[in-house]
Amino acid sequence: MLNRLAPPPTRPLGRVDLPSATVSQLPNGARLHVLPHEAQPVVRLQVVVPAGRWYDPAPGTSLLTARALLEGTRTRSARQIAEEVAFYGASLDCEQGFDRATLTLYCLSRHLSKLLPLVQDVLLHATFPAEELEQIKTRTIQNIRVERQKTSYQASERFARNLYGPQHPYGSVFDETTFRDIHSDAVTQFYRQAYGLSQAEIFACGALEDEHLRLISDLFSVSTAASALLADKSAAPTAPGPITDHVTVPDSLQASIRIGRLWPDAQHPNTHQLQVLVKVLGGYFGSRLMKNIREDKGLTYGIYASIAQREHASSCVIGSDVNAANAPIAIQEIHHELLRLQNALIPEDELETVKSYIQGKFLNELGTVFEQADKYRSIVLLNLPLDFYSRFLSEVEAVQPSQLQELAQHYLSPSDFVHVTAGPAA
């Protein structure tokens, strides 16, 4: 008779290999990465160019360029672009990130050939009409004014500035006046330099046919201006060291907490073990921070710890929103959990739970070809070894409590962390 009170047996997941991509160099220098998958008749095409905040000639230029990219070309107005995309039931968006900008097309496989010329037109012939730029500036400024009324936004913004330094691309703060003064000529010049196809990484995945690949190769092999004039911002973060800071948000009843530090990059030999350590601390619902500060103390609805891996600097961040009066207690308990990881071994049963969570979540994130392509794209953009994720599960399974304690002693000292709170006057 089946005992429904007994959980089913579990076993180690073993090795998981991502689907391999076919990589080809186009005549203009761009690289095309292809991950075919026939299960569903859909396709995603991403053109990734070095046009993120890291390459800003002036703060806000890359943001304005990405948001205005679809506002018109030499032969299409913004409305015509939107109508053509909608006619085929597709999606076309450009997103600016810290390091890169990504133009993403989702569509049915049978419509890809009709939409590729539009994508090429946007990448090669965007015109950035002055009237559209002004509207985007106004909307962006209004949106950020609304966001800055939130303690969570204020805390994250100040934390980034203090962690990386105000002149670092990751730490620079949005300035309305500077953004409003960006001229259309500056946007056009940045576009011509940063969006050159010769430096693009092109990722195509889904139900791709030979005809699609030939057309992608033909349309995106055009020679364009290179990014030789873009500034090489190779300087390291300039944060002076541990900082404790407070942002006053008048009339706020809650406080947002951001505590963190610079972190080893994804190429570090202990990167997978560090992921486990941060998961134990605050990376899932049953984490130590959640059990202590949410479940036991009732100070917050949620608290997290996460690692942000970027191309030029990485960080570990602990964040939560609490009643303003409880912020000092919450910070004290965060310190307590950091020190507990330094001073005592993680129990075997707790570590096994975390390992199982990490492995299950990892497999769940590989459920579609688009998610698999996201993992592969991280390997390419972060310059990681091809077996990075293949080694992930085995290294997570093998990590021991003593290793995690040693890493905690090196990386989780509260005195090494930047502390920022945002809320009513301290």
C-alpha positions as CSV (number, residue, x, y, z in Angstrom):
1,M,0.0,0.0,0.0
2,L,1.3,3.5,-0.9
3,N,2.4,5.5,2.1
4,R,1.4,9.1,1.2
5,L,3.3,10.4,4.2
6,A,6.6,9.3,2.9
7,P,8.3,11.6,0.4
8,P,9.5,10.0,-2.9
9,P,13.2,9.0,-3.0
10,T,15.6,11.5,-4.5
11,R,18.9,11.1,-6.2
12,P,21.7,13.4,-7.4
13,L,20.9,15.0,-10.7
14,G,24.4,14.3,-12.1
15,R,25.7,16.2,-15.2
16,V,23.5,18.5,-17.3
17,D,24.8,19.7,-20.6
18,L,23.3,22.7,-22.3
19,P,22.5,22.4,-26.0
20,S,25.5,23.3,-28.1
21,A,25.2,26.4,-30.3
22,T,26.5,26.6,-33.8
23,V,28.7,29.7,-34.1
24,S,29.7,31.4,-37.3
25,Q,31.6,34.6,-38.1
26,L,29.8,36.9,-40.5
27,P,31.9,38.8,-43.1
28,N,31.6,42.0,-41.2
29,G,33.0,40.5,-37.9
30,A,29.7,39.9,-36.1
31,R,29.1,36.4,-34.6
32,L,26.0,34.4,-35.2
33,H,25.0,31.9,-32.4
34,V,22.3,29.5,-33.4
35,L,20.4,27.1,-31.1
36,P,17.7,25.3,-33.1
37,H,14.7,23.8,-31.4
38,E,11.7,22.5,-33.3
39,A,9.2,21.8,-30.5
40,Q,7.3,25.1,-30.9
41,P,7.0,27.2,-34.1
42,V,8.5,30.3,-32.5
43,V,11.8,32.1,-32.8
44,R,13.7,34.6,-30.8
45,L,16.4,36.8,-32.4
46,Q,18.6,39.0,-30.2
47,V,21.2,41.4,-31.5
48,V,23.5,42.4,-28.6
49,V,25.8,45.3,-29.0
50,P,28.2,47.2,-26.7
51,A,25.9,50.1,-26.0
52,G,25.1,49.9,-22.3
53,R,25.9,52.3,-19.5
54,W,29.5,51.3,-19.6
55,Y,30.0,53.0,-22.9
56,D,28.1,56.2,-22.1
57,P,29.9,59.2,-23.6
58,A,27.7,61.3,-21.3
59,P,25.3,59.9,-18.6
60,G,21.9,58.9,-20.1
61,T,23.0,58.8,-23.7
62,S,22.8,55.0,-24.0
63,L,19.4,54.9,-22.3
64,L,17.9,57.5,-24.6
65,T,19.4,55.8,-27.7
66,A,17.9,52.4,-26.7
67,R,14.5,53.9,-25.9
68,A,14.4,55.9,-29.2
69,L,15.7,53.1,-31.5
70,L,12.2,52.1,-32.7
71,E,11.0,55.7,-33.2
72,G,11.6,55.8,-36.9
73,T,14.0,55.0,-39.7
74,R,14.7,56.6,-43.1
75,T,11.7,54.6,-44.6
76,R,9.5,53.9,-41.6
77,S,7.8,56.0,-39.0
78,A,7.5,54.9,-35.4
79,R,3.8,54.1,-36.1
80,Q,4.7,52.0,-39.2
81,I,7.3,50.0,-37.2
82,A,4.7,49.3,-34.5
83,E,2.0,48.4,-37.0
84,E,4.2,46.0,-38.9
85,V,5.3,44.3,-35.8
86,A,1.7,44.0,-34.5
87,F,0.5,42.8,-37.9
88,Y,2.6,39.6,-37.6
89,G,1.8,39.2,-33.9
90,A,5.4,39.8,-33.0
91,S,7.3,41.7,-30.3
92,L,10.3,44.0,-30.9
93,D,12.0,45.8,-28.1
94,C,15.4,47.4,-27.3
95,E,16.7,47.2,-23.8
96,Q,19.7,49.1,-22.4
97,G,21.7,47.2,-19.8
98,F,24.8,48.0,-17.7
99,D,27.2,46.7,-20.4
100,R,25.2,45.9,-23.5
101,A,22.0,46.9,-25.4
102,T,19.8,44.1,-26.8
103,L,17.3,44.4,-29.6
104,T,15.0,41.4,-29.2
105,L,12.5,40.0,-31.7
106,Y,9.9,37.3,-30.8
107,C,7.8,35.9,-33.6
108,L,6.3,32.8,-35.2
109,S,8.8,31.0,-37.3
110,R,6.7,31.5,-40.5
111,H,6.9,35.3,-40.1
112,L,10.6,35.6,-39.4
113,S,11.6,36.2,-43.1
114,K,9.2,39.1,-43.4
115,L,10.3,40.7,-40.1
116,L,14.1,40.4,-40.5
117,P,14.3,43.4,-43.0
118,L,12.6,45.5,-40.4
119,V,15.1,44.5,-37.7
120,Q,17.9,45.3,-40.1
121,D,16.4,48.7,-41.0
122,V,16.2,49.7,-37.3
123,L,19.8,48.7,-36.7
124,L,21.2,50.4,-39.8
125,H,18.9,53.4,-40.4
126,A,17.3,54.7,-37.2
127,T,16.8,58.5,-37.4
128,F,15.9,59.6,-33.9
129,P,13.4,62.3,-34.7
130,A,13.9,65.3,-32.4
131,E,10.2,65.5,-31.4
132,E,10.2,61.8,-30.4
133,L,13.4,62.3,-28.4
134,E,11.8,65.1,-26.4
135,Q,8.8,63.0,-25.6
136,I,11.0,60.1,-24.4
137,K,13.0,62.5,-22.3
138,T,9.8,63.8,-20.7
139,R,8.3,60.4,-20.0
140,T,11.6,59.0,-18.6
141,I,12.1,62.0,-16.3
142,Q,8.5,61.7,-15.1
143,N,8.8,58.0,-14.5
144,I,12.0,58.4,-12.5
145,R,10.5,61.2,-10.4
146,V,7.7,58.7,-9.5
147,E,10.2,56.0,-8.7
148,R,12.3,58.3,-6.5
149,Q,9.3,58.7,-4.2
150,K,9.9,55.0,-3.2
151,T,12.4,54.2,-0.5
152,S,13.4,51.0,-2.4
153,Y,14.5,53.0,-5.5
154,Q,16.3,55.6,-3.4
155,A,18.2,53.0,-1.4
156,S,19.3,51.0,-4.5
157,E,20.4,54.2,-6.3
158,R,22.5,55.4,-3.3
159,F,23.8,51.9,-2.7
160,A,25.2,51.7,-6.3
161,R,26.8,55.1,-6.1
162,N,28.5,54.3,-2.8
163,L,29.6,50.8,-3.9
164,Y,31.1,51.6,-7.2
165,G,31.8,55.3,-6.9
166,P,29.8,58.2,-8.4
167,Q,32.0,58.4,-11.6
168,H,31.8,54.6,-12.3
169,P,29.2,53.7,-15.0
170,Y,27.5,51.3,-12.6
171,G,27.4,53.9,-9.9
172,S,26.4,57.1,-11.7
173,V,23.0,58.5,-10.7
174,F,20.4,59.7,-13.2
175,D,20.5,63.5,-13.5
176,E,17.4,65.2,-15.0
177,T,19.3,68.2,-16.2
178,T,22.0,66.2,-18.0
179,F,19.5,63.9,-19.5
180,R,17.3,66.8,-20.7
181,D,20.3,68.4,-22.4
182,I,21.3,65.4,-24.5
183,H,21.2,66.6,-28.1
184,S,19.9,64.5,-31.0
185,D,23.4,64.7,-32.6
186,A,24.9,63.0,-29.6
187,V,22.4,60.2,-29.8
188,T,23.0,59.7,-33.5
189,Q,26.8,59.7,-33.0
190,F,26.5,57.1,-30.2
191,Y,24.2,55.0,-32.3
192,R,26.6,55.0,-35.2
193,Q,29.5,53.9,-33.0
194,A,27.9,51.5,-30.6
195,Y,25.3,49.8,-32.7
196,G,27.6,48.8,-35.5
197,L,26.9,45.3,-36.6
198,S,30.5,44.5,-36.9
199,Q,30.7,44.2,-33.1
200,A,27.4,42.5,-32.6
201,E,26.7,39.1,-30.9
202,I,23.6,37.7,-32.6
203,F,21.7,34.9,-30.9
204,A,19.0,33.1,-32.8
205,C,17.0,30.2,-31.2
206,G,13.8,28.3,-31.9
207,A,12.3,26.8,-35.0
208,L,14.9,28.0,-37.4
209,E,15.1,26.8,-41.0
210,D,18.0,27.0,-43.4
211,E,16.3,29.8,-45.3
212,H,16.1,31.9,-42.1
213,L,19.8,31.4,-41.3
214,R,20.8,32.4,-44.9
215,L,18.7,35.5,-44.6
216,I,20.1,36.5,-41.2
217,S,23.6,36.0,-42.5
218,D,22.9,38.1,-45.6
219,L,21.1,41.0,-43.8
220,F,23.4,41.3,-40.8
221,S,26.7,41.0,-42.7
222,V,26.5,44.6,-43.8
223,S,29.6,46.6,-42.8
224,T,28.9,49.4,-40.4
225,A,30.8,52.0,-38.4
226,A,33.0,50.5,-35.7
227,S,33.1,51.6,-32.1
228,A,36.7,52.8,-32.1
229,L,35.6,56.2,-30.7
230,L,33.8,54.7,-27.7
231,A,35.6,55.4,-24.4
232,D,37.4,52.5,-22.8
233,K,36.3,52.8,-19.3
234,S,38.5,50.1,-17.8
235,A,38.9,51.7,-14.4
236,A,38.0,49.7,-11.3
237,P,35.2,50.7,-8.9
238,T,36.4,53.6,-6.8
239,A,34.4,53.1,-3.6
240,P,36.6,54.3,-0.7
241,G,35.7,51.4,1.6
242,P,32.9,50.5,4.0
243,I,30.2,53.2,4.1
244,T,27.1,53.7,6.2
245,D,24.7,56.1,4.6
246,H,21.1,57.2,4.9
247,V,18.7,58.8,2.4
248,T,15.9,60.9,3.9
249,V,12.6,60.3,2.3
250,P,10.1,62.7,4.0
251,D,6.8,61.3,5.3
252,S,7.9,57.7,4.7
253,L,6.7,55.1,7.2
254,Q,9.0,52.4,5.9
255,A,12.7,52.1,5.4
256,S,14.5,50.2,2.7
257,I,17.8,48.5,3.5
258,R,20.6,47.7,1.1
259,I,23.8,46.0,2.4
260,G,26.4,44.6,0.2
261,R,29.9,44.6,-1.2
262,L,32.0,44.0,-4.3
263,W,32.1,40.3,-5.2
264,P,34.3,37.9,-7.1
265,D,33.4,37.7,-10.8
266,A,31.9,34.7,-12.5
267,Q,35.3,33.4,-13.6
268,H,36.5,33.1,-9.9
269,P,37.4,29.4,-9.1
270,N,34.9,29.4,-6.1
271,T,32.1,31.1,-8.0
272,H,29.7,28.1,-7.7
273,Q,30.5,27.6,-4.0
274,L,29.8,31.3,-3.4
275,Q,26.4,30.9,-5.0
276,V,25.6,28.2,-2.5
277,L,26.8,30.3,0.4
278,V,24.6,33.2,-0.7
279,K,21.6,30.9,-1.2
280,V,22.0,29.7,2.4
281,L,22.1,33.3,3.6
282,G,19.2,34.7,1.7
283,G,18.7,33.2,-1.7
284,Y,15.4,31.4,-1.3
285,F,12.2,31.4,0.9
286,G,13.7,29.1,3.5
287,S,16.9,31.0,3.8
288,R,18.4,32.1,7.1
289,L,17.5,35.7,6.6
290,M,13.9,34.8,5.8
291,K,13.6,32.5,8.8
292,N,15.1,35.0,11.2
293,I,13.8,38.4,10.0
294,R,10.5,37.4,8.5
295,E,9.4,34.3,10.2
296,D,10.8,34.7,13.7
297,K,11.0,38.5,14.1
298,G,8.1,39.5,11.8
299,L,10.0,42.6,10.6
300,T,9.4,42.3,6.9
301,Y,7.4,40.5,4.2
302,G,10.6,39.5,2.4
303,I,14.4,39.8,2.5
304,Y,16.9,38.5,-0.1
305,A,20.5,38.1,-0.8
306,S,21.7,37.9,-4.4
307,I,24.7,38.1,-6.6
308,A,24.8,40.4,-9.6
309,Q,27.3,39.3,-12.2
310,R,28.3,41.9,-14.7
311,E,31.1,42.2,-17.3
312,H,33.2,44.7,-15.4
313,A,32.3,44.3,-11.7
314,S,30.1,42.1,-9.6
315,S,28.4,42.6,-6.3
316,C,26.5,40.8,-3.5
317,V,23.5,42.6,-2.2
318,I,21.1,42.0,0.8
319,G,17.9,44.0,0.5
320,S,14.6,44.4,2.4
321,D,11.8,46.8,3.2
322,V,10.8,47.2,6.9
323,N,8.9,49.5,9.2
324,A,11.3,52.5,9.7
325,A,11.4,52.0,13.5
326,N,12.6,48.4,13.0
327,A,15.4,49.1,10.6
328,P,18.2,49.1,13.3
329,I,16.9,45.7,14.6
330,A,16.8,44.3,11.0
331,I,20.4,45.4,10.3
332,Q,21.5,43.9,13.6
333,E,20.0,40.6,12.7
334,I,21.5,40.7,9.2
335,H,24.9,41.1,10.9
336,H,24.1,38.2,13.2
337,E,23.4,35.9,10.3
338,L,26.6,36.9,8.5
339,L,28.6,36.2,11.7
340,R,26.8,32.9,12.3
341,L,28.0,31.7,8.8
342,Q,31.5,32.7,9.8
343,N,31.5,31.1,13.2
344,A,29.6,27.8,12.8
345,L,29.4,25.1,10.2
346,I,26.2,24.8,8.2
347,P,24.3,21.7,9.4
348,E,24.3,18.9,6.8
349,D,20.6,18.7,6.6
350,E,20.3,22.4,5.9
351,L,23.0,22.2,3.2
352,E,21.3,19.3,1.5
353,T,18.0,21.2,1.4
354,V,19.8,24.2,-0.2
355,K,21.6,21.9,-2.7
356,S,18.3,20.3,-3.7
357,Y,16.7,23.7,-4.2
358,I,19.6,25.0,-6.3
359,Q,19.6,21.9,-8.5
360,G,15.8,21.9,-9.0
361,K,15.7,25.6,-9.7
362,F,18.5,25.3,-12.2
363,L,16.7,22.5,-14.1
364,N,13.5,24.5,-14.0
365,E,15.3,27.4,-15.7
366,L,16.2,25.2,-18.6
367,G,12.6,24.3,-19.5
368,T,12.5,26.3,-22.8
369,V,15.0,26.9,-25.6
370,F,14.8,30.6,-24.7
371,E,15.9,29.9,-21.2
372,Q,18.7,27.6,-22.4
373,A,19.8,30.4,-24.8
374,D,19.9,32.8,-21.9
375,K,22.4,30.6,-20.1
376,Y,24.4,30.2,-23.2
377,R,24.4,34.0,-23.8
378,S,25.7,34.5,-20.3
379,I,28.6,32.2,-21.1
380,V,29.4,34.3,-24.2
381,L,29.0,37.8,-22.7
382,L,30.8,37.0,-19.4
383,N,33.6,35.2,-21.3
384,L,33.1,32.0,-19.3
385,P,34.2,28.5,-20.2
386,L,31.8,26.4,-22.2
387,D,31.5,23.9,-19.4
388,F,30.6,26.5,-16.8
389,Y,27.0,25.3,-16.3
390,S,28.0,21.7,-16.7
391,R,30.3,22.0,-13.8
392,F,27.8,24.0,-11.8
393,L,25.7,21.0,-10.6
394,S,28.7,18.8,-9.7
395,E,30.5,21.5,-7.8
396,V,27.3,22.4,-5.9
397,E,26.8,18.8,-5.0
398,A,30.4,18.4,-3.8
399,V,30.7,21.5,-1.6
400,Q,31.2,20.9,2.1
401,P,30.3,23.0,5.1
402,S,33.9,23.6,6.0
403,Q,34.5,25.2,2.5
404,L,31.5,27.4,2.9
405,Q,32.6,28.5,6.4
406,E,36.0,29.4,5.0
407,L,34.4,31.5,2.2
408,A,32.1,33.2,4.7
409,Q,35.1,34.2,6.8
410,H,36.7,35.7,3.8
411,Y,33.7,37.4,2.2
412,L,30.9,38.0,4.8
413,S,32.5,40.2,7.4
414,P,29.9,43.0,8.2
415,S,32.6,45.5,8.5
416,D,33.4,45.1,4.8
417,F,29.9,45.9,3.6
418,V,28.4,49.1,2.3
419,H,25.3,49.9,4.3
420,V,22.5,52.2,3.0
421,T,19.0,52.9,4.3
422,A,16.3,55.1,2.8
423,G,13.4,56.3,4.9
424,P,12.3,59.0,7.3
425,A,15.0,61.2,8.9
426,A,17.3,59.0,11.0
